[in-house]
Amino acid sequence: MNAFLSRPQLPVLLVLALLPWTPLSALTLEQALQQAEREAPALQAWQLQQQAAGHDAEAAGQLPDPKLGFGLQNIPLQGDDRGRLNADGMSMQMLGLMQEVPNRARREAQRELAQATRQRMSAELAVQRLEVRLGMAEVWLRLRVVEQQLALFPQLLEQNRVLAAAVAARLRSGQGSLAEQPQVETERAQLEQRIEQLQAEQGALQAASRRWLQSPGLQQTLGNWPQWPVDEQQLRERLQQQPELARYQPLLQQGAAAVRLAEADRRPDWSWELAYQRRGAGLDDMFSVQVNLGLPLFTGSRQQPRIRARQAELAALELERDGQQYRLLAELDGELSEYRRLQLAVRRSDEQLLPLASRRAELALADYRSGRAGLEPLLAARSAQVETQLQHLQLQGQLASSQMRLQLGWGEH
């Protein structure tokens, strides 16, 4: 016998064989969110953008690279010494070094702008992370609903099989109507059609999960419905921390730095040059020093319009932030209102609609068995019960989605 199948190991292998099999792509909600954050291409792209902005910030505000110059000066073009470099006393071979020096205000504004850009990339990454988490959670919750709806149908199909056998037995005993048999078959066909619809929806959701997860994506959910507390006052207090609104802070810093950069154009930049000039034989070499200074003389028509443009952009951004805040507050109020409605709807469904639908189906079955009613009222009651059960699961999923949007969108920052 193979050493890997020795007697002490056989019970262990038997137990492992009898355990329920769970696919590797079956995830709890938290596992799906964590995996999406690791694998979503959009998040990876923004992380690279953040790294790029960080590298740009390291170089911002530095002096430009110096320039090395080579040249020939005062070459004769006429006469006996035409084209000669060592005959005329004015002819020189020049080697120079030049350094541009932007004014300090410009360099400081460049550094501020680069830092604000890096912070904006971090804020945009937080916005993208929120979108990934919301999208992944929505798919997980919808898939959970479909799985629970599909779990109802084996029992429903078994009930249909039992009813079909009962109808056949009644017909053999001379009771009932011949039309009852196709009615039962119609019910089964309708149940199978609903299964096919739900399976198609399940496949679409599994495919949608691959937007954030690597193949094969999310194939099955694990765990229970998430339970998130909803504190309305706390959610309103955290509104400013909502990523879509919080990203305006670095945007405003970026706009303010752009204004200061435009204002720096009113201050002169300067540069310096050093040059060594080599002359012909018998003549002394020369050395030159030169300083250049910018002259921003016409600020009213050149620099000032650009400053006003950047100031207008900053003011527009502030108004845009205020409008975004009002919009998000309205969305939060609407989401809270929907959450309260769904709470009542789930409670009503659980306490009233489900028991009533079950009671109606039981009474219809009792009437059919006693001969007080035909098969059609029973099938109608069973159909209504199925729809009520499916709708109840749908409401549970909608309530969980509402809780998720409140928690992830406004409460988890």
C-alpha positions in Angstrom: 0.0 0.0 0.0 1.2 3.5 -0.8 2.8 5.2 2.2 0.6 8.3 1.7 -2.6 6.1 2.3 -1.5 4.5 5.5 -4.2 3.4 7.9 -3.9 6.3 10.4 -4.6 8.7 7.5 -7.6 7.0 6.1 -10.1 8.5 8.6 -8.7 12.0 8.0 -9.1 11.6 4.2 -12.7 10.2 4.7 -13.6 13.2 6.8 -12.1 15.6 4.3 -14.0 13.9 1.4 -17.3 14.3 3.3 -16.8 18.0 4.1 -18.9 20.4 1.9 -16.8 21.8 -1.0 -16.3 25.5 -1.2 -14.9 27.1 -4.3 -11.9 29.3 -4.0 -13.9 32.2 -5.5 -16.4 32.1 -2.6 -15.8 35.1 -0.5 -17.3 36.9 2.5 -18.2 40.6 1.9 -15.1 41.8 3.8 -12.9 39.4 1.8 -14.3 40.6 -1.5 -13.7 44.2 -0.5 -10.1 43.5 0.5 -9.4 41.5 -2.6 -10.9 44.2 -4.8 -8.7 46.9 -3.2 -5.7 44.7 -4.1 -6.7 43.7 -7.6 -8.8 46.5 -9.1 -6.9 47.9 -12.1 -8.4 51.4 -11.6 -7.0 51.5 -8.0 -3.6 50.3 -9.2 -3.6 53.0 -11.9 -4.3 55.7 -9.3 -1.6 54.4 -7.0 0.9 54.8 -9.9 -0.4 58.3 -10.4 0.1 59.0 -6.7 3.7 57.7 -7.0 4.3 59.9 -10.1 3.1 63.0 -8.2 5.4 62.2 -5.3 8.4 62.0 -7.6 7.4 65.3 -9.3 7.2 66.9 -5.8 10.8 65.9 -5.1 12.0 67.8 -8.1 9.7 70.8 -7.8 11.3 74.2 -7.0 14.8 73.2 -8.0 17.1 75.4 -10.0 17.1 74.6 -13.7 20.1 72.6 -15.0 23.1 74.8 -15.9 24.0 75.2 -19.5 27.4 74.7 -21.1 28.2 77.0 -24.0 30.8 76.6 -26.8 31.5 79.3 -29.4 33.8 81.1 -31.8 33.9 84.9 -31.5 35.0 87.6 -33.9 36.2 85.4 -36.8 37.5 87.5 -39.7 35.4 87.2 -42.9 37.5 89.3 -45.3 41.2 90.1 -45.9 44.3 87.9 -45.7 43.2 86.5 -42.2 39.8 85.4 -43.4 38.6 82.3 -41.5 41.8 82.2 -39.3 41.3 81.8 -35.5 44.7 82.9 -34.3 45.6 85.9 -36.6 43.3 88.7 -35.4 43.5 89.9 -31.8 39.7 89.9 -31.4 39.2 86.2 -32.5 38.5 83.9 -29.6 37.4 80.4 -28.8 34.8 80.6 -26.0 33.8 78.1 -23.3 31.0 79.2 -21.0 28.7 78.2 -18.2 25.3 79.7 -17.6 22.8 79.3 -14.8 19.2 80.6 -14.8 17.9 81.5 -11.3 14.0 81.9 -11.1 13.0 84.1 -8.3 12.4 82.6 -4.9 8.7 83.2 -4.9 8.4 81.2 -8.1 10.3 78.3 -6.7 8.3 78.2 -3.5 5.1 78.4 -5.5 6.3 75.5 -7.7 7.0 73.4 -4.5 3.5 74.2 -3.1 1.8 73.4 -6.3 3.7 70.0 -6.5 2.8 69.2 -2.9 -0.8 70.1 -3.5 -0.9 67.9 -6.6 0.5 65.0 -4.7 -2.2 65.5 -2.0 -4.8 65.7 -4.8 -3.7 62.4 -6.2 -4.0 60.8 -2.7 -7.5 62.3 -2.4 -8.5 61.0 -5.9 -7.1 57.6 -4.9 -9.5 57.7 -1.9 -12.4 58.6 -4.2 -11.5 55.7 -6.5 -11.2 53.3 -3.5 -14.7 54.3 -2.4 -16.1 53.6 -5.8 -14.4 50.2 -6.0 -15.7 49.3 -2.5 -19.2 50.5 -3.3 -19.3 48.7 -6.6 -17.9 45.4 -5.2 -20.2 45.5 -2.2 -23.3 46.1 -4.4 -22.4 43.1 -6.6 -21.8 40.9 -3.5 -25.2 41.9 -2.0 -27.1 41.4 -5.2 -25.5 38.0 -5.7 -26.4 37.1 -2.2 -30.0 37.9 -2.9 -30.0 35.8 -6.1 -28.4 32.8 -4.3 -31.0 32.9 -1.5 -33.8 33.2 -4.1 -32.5 30.2 -6.0 -32.3 28.2 -2.7 -36.1 28.4 -2.5 -36.8 26.5 -5.7 -35.7 23.0 -4.8 -38.5 22.9 -2.2 -40.9 24.6 -4.6 -40.2 22.0 -7.3 -40.7 19.2 -4.8 -44.0 20.6 -3.7 -45.0 20.8 -7.4 -44.0 17.1 -7.8 -46.1 16.1 -4.8 -49.0 18.0 -6.2 -48.7 16.5 -9.6 -48.7 13.0 -8.0 -51.8 14.0 -6.0 -53.6 15.2 -9.1 -52.7 12.0 -11.0 -54.0 9.9 -8.1 -57.3 11.9 -8.0 -57.7 11.4 -11.7 -57.2 7.6 -11.4 -59.8 7.5 -8.7 -62.3 9.4 -10.9 -62.1 12.7 -9.0 -60.9 16.1 -10.2 -60.7 17.4 -13.7 -58.5 16.5 -16.6 -57.6 20.2 -16.9 -55.8 20.1 -13.6 -52.9 18.1 -14.9 -51.6 20.7 -17.5 -52.2 23.4 -14.8 -49.7 21.6 -12.5 -47.3 21.2 -15.5 -47.7 24.9 -16.3 -46.7 25.8 -12.7 -43.6 23.7 -13.0 -42.6 25.3 -16.3 -43.1 28.8 -14.7 -40.9 27.8 -11.8 -38.2 26.5 -14.1 -38.4 29.7 -16.1 -37.9 31.8 -12.9 -34.9 29.6 -12.1 -33.4 30.3 -15.5 -33.9 34.0 -15.1 -32.2 34.0 -11.7 -29.4 31.9 -13.0 -28.9 34.4 -15.9 -28.8 37.2 -13.3 -26.4 35.2 -11.2 -24.1 34.8 -14.2 -24.2 38.5 -15.0 -23.3 39.4 -11.5 -20.4 36.9 -11.4 -19.1 38.4 -14.7 -19.6 42.0 -13.3 -17.4 41.1 -10.3 -14.4 40.6 -12.7 -14.3 44.4 -13.1 -12.6 44.5 -9.7 -11.4 40.9 -9.1 -9.1 38.8 -11.1 -10.6 35.8 -13.0 -12.7 33.9 -12.1 -14.1 36.7 -10.0 -16.8 36.3 -7.3 -18.7 33.0 -7.9 -20.3 32.5 -4.5 -20.9 34.5 -1.4 -20.1 33.4 2.1 -21.2 34.6 5.6 -24.3 36.3 6.7 -26.0 39.6 5.8 -23.8 42.5 7.0 -25.1 44.4 9.9 -24.1 48.0 10.0 -25.4 50.4 12.6 -26.9 53.6 11.2 -26.3 56.8 13.3 -27.9 59.7 11.4 -26.3 62.4 13.5 -22.8 60.8 13.2 -23.2 60.4 9.4 -24.0 64.1 9.0 -21.0 65.1 11.2 -18.7 63.0 9.0 -20.0 64.5 5.8 -16.9 66.7 5.4 -14.7 63.6 5.5 -16.5 62.0 2.6 -13.8 61.4 -0.1 -15.7 63.1 -2.9 -15.9 66.3 -0.7 -12.6 65.9 1.1 -10.7 66.0 -2.3 -11.6 69.7 -2.7 -9.1 70.6 0.1 -6.0 69.7 -2.0 -7.7 71.1 -5.1 -8.1 74.4 -3.3 -4.5 74.3 -2.2 -3.5 73.6 -5.7 -5.5 76.5 -7.0 -4.0 78.8 -4.3 -0.5 77.7 -5.3 -1.3 78.4 -9.0 -2.3 82.0 -8.0 1.0 82.5 -6.2 2.9 81.0 -9.2 1.2 83.6 -11.4 2.0 86.4 -8.9 5.6 85.3 -9.0 5.7 86.4 -12.7 5.7 90.0 -11.5 9.1 89.5 -9.8 12.2 89.3 -12.0 14.2 86.2 -12.7 17.9 86.4 -13.3 20.8 84.4 -14.5 24.6 84.4 -14.5 27.2 83.4 -17.0 30.9 82.7 -16.8 33.0 82.4 -20.0 36.6 81.7 -20.8 37.9 83.0 -24.1 41.1 81.7 -25.7 42.8 83.9 -28.1 45.6 83.3 -30.7 49.3 82.8 -30.0 51.0 85.6 -28.3 47.7 87.1 -27.1 46.4 86.8 -23.5 43.3 84.7 -22.8 40.3 86.4 -21.3 37.6 85.7 -18.8 34.0 87.2 -18.7 31.3 87.4 -16.1 27.7 88.4 -17.0 24.5 88.8 -15.1 21.1 89.0 -16.8 18.0 90.4 -15.0 14.4 90.0 -16.3 12.3 93.2 -16.6 8.6 92.6 -15.9 7.7 96.1 -17.0 4.2 95.6 -18.5 2.5 93.7 -15.7 -0.9 95.3 -16.5 -1.1 93.6 -19.9 0.9 90.4 -19.3 1.2 89.1 -15.7 -1.9 90.7 -14.2 -4.5 89.0 -16.5 -3.0 85.6 -15.7 -3.2 86.4 -12.0 -6.9 87.3 -12.4 -7.5 84.1 -14.4 -6.1 81.9 -11.6 -8.0 83.8 -9.0 -11.2 83.3 -10.9 -10.5 79.6 -11.2 -9.9 79.4 -7.4 -13.2 81.2 -6.7 -15.0 78.9 -9.1 -13.5 75.9 -7.3 -14.7 77.2 -3.9 -18.3 77.6 -5.3 -18.1 74.1 -6.8 -17.1 72.7 -3.4 -20.1 74.4 -1.8 -22.4 73.0 -4.4 -21.0 69.6 -4.0 -21.5 69.8 -0.3 -25.2 70.7 -0.7 -25.6 67.9 -3.3 -24.0 65.3 -1.0 -26.1 66.4 2.0 -29.3 66.0 -0.2 -28.1 62.6 -1.2 -27.5 61.6 2.4 -31.0 62.8 3.4 -32.5 60.8 0.5 -30.5 57.7 1.4 -31.6 57.9 5.0 -35.2 58.3 4.0 -34.9 55.3 1.7 -33.2 53.3 4.5 -36.1 54.1 6.9 -38.7 53.1 4.2 -36.9 49.8 3.6 -36.8 49.1 7.3 -40.6 49.4 7.5 -41.0 47.4 4.3 -38.9 44.5 5.5 -40.7 44.5 8.9 -44.1 44.5 7.2 -43.1 41.8 4.9 -41.7 39.6 7.7 -44.6 40.2 10.1 -47.6 40.4 7.8 -47.1 39.6 4.1 -45.1 36.4 4.5 -47.4 34.9 7.2 -50.5 35.9 5.2 -49.2 34.4 2.0 -48.3 31.2 3.8 -51.8 31.1 5.5 -53.5 31.6 2.2 -51.6 28.8 0.6 -52.4 26.4 3.5 -56.1 27.3 3.4 -56.2 26.9 -0.4 -54.6 23.5 -0.1 -57.1 22.5 2.6 -60.0 23.6 0.4 -58.6 21.6 -2.5 -58.1 18.4 -0.5 -61.6 18.7 0.9 -63.1 19.3 -2.5 -64.5 22.8 -1.6 -62.4 24.4 -4.3 -60.6 23.4 -7.5 -56.9 23.5 -8.3 -56.8 27.0 -9.8 -57.2 28.9 -6.4 -54.5 26.7 -4.9 -52.0 27.4 -7.8 -52.8 31.1 -7.5 -52.1 31.1 -3.8 -48.9 29.2 -4.3 -47.8 31.6 -6.9 -48.5 34.6 -4.7 -46.6 32.9 -1.9 -43.5 32.4 -4.1 -43.6 36.0 -5.2 -43.9 37.2 -1.6 -40.9 35.1 -0.6 -38.8 36.4 -3.5 -39.9 40.0 -2.8 -39.0 39.6 0.8 -35.5 38.5 -0.1 -35.3 41.4 -2.6 -36.3 43.9 0.2 -33.7 42.4 2.5 -31.0 42.9 -0.2 -32.2 46.5 -0.8 -32.0 47.2 2.9 -28.5 45.8 3.2 -27.5 47.8 0.1 -28.8 51.0 1.7 -26.9 50.2 4.9 -23.8 49.5 2.9 -24.0 52.9 1.0 -24.5 54.7 4.3 -21.6 53.0 6.0 -19.1 52.9 3.2 -20.1 56.2 1.6 -20.5 58.4 4.6 -19.5 56.6 7.8 -16.3 54.7 7.1 -13.5 57.3 6.7 
